[in-house]
Amino acid sequence: MKAAKNAPVEEQPFLASREYLAELRAVLDRLDTAVVDRITEAIWEGYEQGRTLFVFGNGGSAALASHFVCDIGKGTLAPGRKRLRAISLTDNVPLMTAWANDSSYGEIFAEQLLDLVRKGDLVLAISGSGNSENVVRGLRVAREAGAKTIALTGSSGGRVKALADICLVVPSDNMQHIEDAHLFSAHAIFHAIRHRMMQANGE
């Protein structure tokens, strides 16, 4: 007689995904949501003053810059209300590659801001490490222009922490958790801004 087959063993990939999500929940539980609220307040104040919001980052942070500006630029529209001006500096690929080729990759955001940013505008930099050279240079240009600087980062905050008027530091060294928390924060900010738009419109 053949021996009975062992009961099926739970697949390892599912164990890995649950472990990842459990770790992410722990990171989000430690996230300083008061800083997320301060960023929301700053963006709303800039909106009421007619300022422009500039957003930028590299890699996954570049994708989030585009995503956030899409949400803010279209998802906050309310009838009878002026629009919130938001620009992602990661979206003009020809201009970025021109500056990278003719000057250096470290200048791709700083050079764009030199043309566009004005005193009182808001500049939101996204960097998981907080040490990306082009992000650091972009924030320096923004500060010199008199813009309000905001940063989303992780770990210890890196070099951008000292350059940001408001800095959200995700309490993790895991880049995927940091990026997840940045997306969570961006969606929370968008939701709050949209809610205010609707309230101001009487909806």
PLY file of the C-alpha trace (Angstrom):
ply
format ascii 1.0
element vertex 203
property float x
property float y
property float z
element edge 202
property int vertex1
property int vertex2
end_header
0.00 0.00 0.00
1.30 3.44 -0.91
1.97 5.89 1.87
-0.50 8.75 2.17
0.68 11.96 0.61
1.56 14.78 2.95
-0.98 17.56 3.38
-0.32 20.50 1.04
2.18 23.00 2.39
1.32 26.70 2.17
3.15 28.35 -0.69
6.12 30.49 0.33
5.26 33.46 -1.96
2.07 34.02 0.03
4.04 33.95 3.26
6.42 36.54 1.82
3.62 38.85 0.74
1.96 38.70 4.16
5.28 39.42 5.83
5.84 42.42 3.58
2.38 43.83 4.26
2.75 43.30 8.00
6.03 45.20 7.96
4.44 47.99 5.92
1.58 48.30 8.41
4.14 48.74 11.17
5.85 51.52 9.20
2.56 53.31 8.51
1.62 53.05 12.20
4.79 55.00 13.03
4.34 57.59 10.26
4.04 61.14 11.58
0.63 62.05 10.16
0.87 65.50 11.76
3.55 66.29 9.18
1.24 65.07 6.40
-1.36 67.52 7.73
1.23 70.33 7.72
2.02 69.61 4.07
-1.69 69.70 3.26
-2.04 73.06 5.03
0.94 74.49 3.16
-0.41 73.40 -0.23
-3.87 74.77 0.58
-2.41 78.07 1.74
-0.38 78.27 -1.46
-3.51 77.53 -3.49
-5.43 80.33 -1.80
-2.56 82.72 -2.55
-2.42 81.69 -6.21
0.97 79.99 -5.95
2.30 77.15 -8.11
3.25 73.72 -6.77
6.31 72.05 -8.35
7.00 68.35 -7.72
10.00 66.19 -8.67
12.03 63.06 -7.88
13.91 60.17 -9.49
12.82 56.65 -10.48
9.78 55.58 -8.46
9.72 59.07 -6.95
9.52 60.54 -10.46
6.50 58.33 -11.13
4.92 59.53 -7.88
5.59 63.16 -8.83
3.63 62.64 -12.05
0.92 60.67 -10.24
0.49 63.28 -7.52
0.31 66.18 -9.98
-2.25 64.25 -12.02
-4.38 63.75 -8.91
-4.02 67.35 -7.77
-4.38 68.92 -11.23
-7.51 67.07 -12.27
-8.99 65.41 -9.22
-9.46 68.59 -7.16
-11.57 70.50 -9.70
-14.73 72.08 -8.30
-17.27 74.17 -10.25
-16.74 77.87 -9.72
-13.40 77.42 -7.99
-10.03 78.44 -9.39
-7.66 75.60 -10.17
-4.62 74.56 -8.19
-1.57 75.02 -10.41
0.72 71.99 -10.15
3.66 71.02 -12.37
5.73 67.83 -12.34
9.31 68.59 -13.37
9.79 64.93 -14.28
7.37 65.08 -17.23
9.39 67.16 -19.72
11.70 64.38 -20.86
13.31 66.31 -23.76
14.24 69.19 -21.45
15.55 66.87 -18.74
17.73 64.97 -21.20
18.99 68.21 -22.73
20.17 69.49 -19.35
21.60 66.09 -18.43
23.51 65.92 -21.71
24.72 69.52 -21.93
25.32 70.19 -18.23
24.86 67.28 -15.82
22.10 65.05 -14.48
22.49 66.85 -11.18
21.04 70.01 -12.74
17.86 68.66 -14.37
15.51 70.04 -11.70
17.50 73.09 -10.61
17.69 74.46 -14.16
13.96 74.03 -14.70
13.20 75.79 -11.42
15.46 78.70 -12.32
13.08 79.39 -15.22
9.82 78.80 -13.37
9.83 79.14 -9.59
8.82 82.39 -7.93
8.85 83.64 -4.36
6.02 82.07 -2.39
5.62 79.05 -4.67
5.77 75.54 -3.23
8.39 72.96 -4.17
7.81 69.33 -3.19
10.84 67.05 -3.53
10.55 63.27 -3.25
13.64 61.19 -2.45
13.68 57.86 -0.64
17.27 58.34 0.49
17.13 62.10 0.80
20.54 62.33 -0.86
19.87 62.49 -4.61
22.11 65.25 -5.93
19.60 66.65 -8.42
16.90 66.78 -5.72
19.26 68.55 -3.31
20.21 71.12 -5.96
16.57 71.66 -6.87
15.68 72.40 -3.26
18.58 74.84 -2.96
17.36 76.80 -5.98
13.84 76.81 -4.54
15.05 78.16 -1.19
17.14 80.84 -2.87
14.05 81.93 -4.83
12.02 82.24 -1.63
9.78 79.23 -2.28
8.38 77.06 0.51
10.22 73.74 0.40
8.68 70.38 1.25
10.31 66.95 1.15
9.19 63.34 1.36
12.07 61.09 2.34
12.99 58.09 4.49
15.58 56.61 6.82
17.37 59.51 8.57
16.12 62.14 6.11
19.39 62.58 4.23
20.59 65.94 2.93
17.15 67.17 1.92
15.97 67.30 5.52
17.96 70.44 6.26
16.72 72.09 3.06
13.00 71.51 3.63
10.68 73.78 5.58
8.49 70.71 6.09
9.97 67.20 5.86
8.14 63.90 6.14
10.65 61.20 7.06
9.32 57.66 6.69
10.71 55.62 9.62
12.22 52.82 7.55
15.37 51.84 5.66
13.41 49.64 3.25
13.06 51.56 -0.03
9.83 49.81 -1.01
8.23 50.64 2.33
9.41 54.23 2.00
7.90 54.52 -1.48
4.66 52.89 -0.32
4.41 55.38 2.55
5.07 58.27 0.16
2.19 57.12 -2.05
-0.04 56.72 1.00
0.84 60.28 2.08
0.32 61.74 -1.40
-3.13 60.17 -1.61
-4.00 61.44 1.88
-2.94 64.98 0.90
-4.90 64.79 -2.36
-8.00 63.52 -0.55
-7.81 66.35 2.01
-7.31 69.03 -0.66
-10.19 67.67 -2.73
-12.43 67.61 0.35
-11.64 71.24 1.04
-12.35 72.19 -2.56
-15.76 70.55 -2.37
-16.55 72.13 1.01
-15.53 75.56 -0.24
-17.87 75.00 -3.16
-20.73 74.12 -0.83
-20.84 70.44 -1.75
0 1
1 2
2 3
3 4
4 5
5 6
6 7
7 8
8 9
9 10
10 11
11 12
12 13
13 14
14 15
15 16
16 17
17 18
18 19
19 20
20 21
21 22
22 23
23 24
24 25
25 26
26 27
27 28
28 29
29 30
30 31
31 32
32 33
33 34
34 35
35 36
36 37
37 38
38 39
39 40
40 41
41 42
42 43
43 44
44 45
45 46
46 47
47 48
48 49
49 50
50 51
51 52
52 53
53 54
54 55
55 56
56 57
57 58
58 59
59 60
60 61
61 62
62 63
63 64
64 65
65 66
66 67
67 68
68 69
69 70
70 71
71 72
72 73
73 74
74 75
75 76
76 77
77 78
78 79
79 80
80 81
81 82
82 83
83 84
84 85
85 86
86 87
87 88
88 89
89 90
90 91
91 92
92 93
93 94
94 95
95 96
96 97
97 98
98 99
99 100
100 101
101 102
102 103
103 104
104 105
105 106
106 107
107 108
108 109
109 110
110 111
111 112
112 113
113 114
114 115
115 116
116 117
117 118
118 119
119 120
120 121
121 122
122 123
123 124
124 125
125 126
126 127
127 128
128 129
129 130
130 131
131 132
132 133
133 134
134 135
135 136
136 137
137 138
138 139
139 140
140 141
141 142
142 143
143 144
144 145
145 146
146 147
147 148
148 149
149 150
150 151
151 152
152 153
153 154
154 155
155 156
156 157
157 158
158 159
159 160
160 161
161 162
162 163
163 164
164 165
165 166
166 167
167 168
168 169
169 170
170 171
171 172
172 173
173 174
174 175
175 176
176 177
177 178
178 179
179 180
180 181
181 182
182 183
183 184
184 185
185 186
186 187
187 188
188 189
189 190
190 191
191 192
192 193
193 194
194 195
195 196
196 197
197 198
198 199
199 200
200 201
201 202
